[in-house]
Amino acid sequence: MNTPASFLSELKDKIDQVLQQSPARDLEKNMKAMLNQGFSKLDLLTREEFDIQTEVLSRTRARLEALEARVAELEAQHKA
């Protein structure tokens, strides 16, 4: 007699085999391929590229703020 764990394991294996051979599996592959093709036509960034650009923007913003402060300081000196 099978133990409940081995019975469940065998049942899972059989279900996996059926799913691997079913048209649903082909449908899944086709949908993934279609979505990947559609996404490739869009101008999307990876998360890594987004994070890099966010860091570049942050450094640029900090530099801009420092330059604005320096310009304000020089303008104040010029008026005095």
Protein Blocks (a to p, Z undefined) as FASTA:
>chain_A
ZZfklmmmmmmmmmmmmmmmpmklmmmmmmmmmmmmmmmmpccddfklmmmmmmmmmmmm
mmmmmmmmmmmmmmmmmmZZ
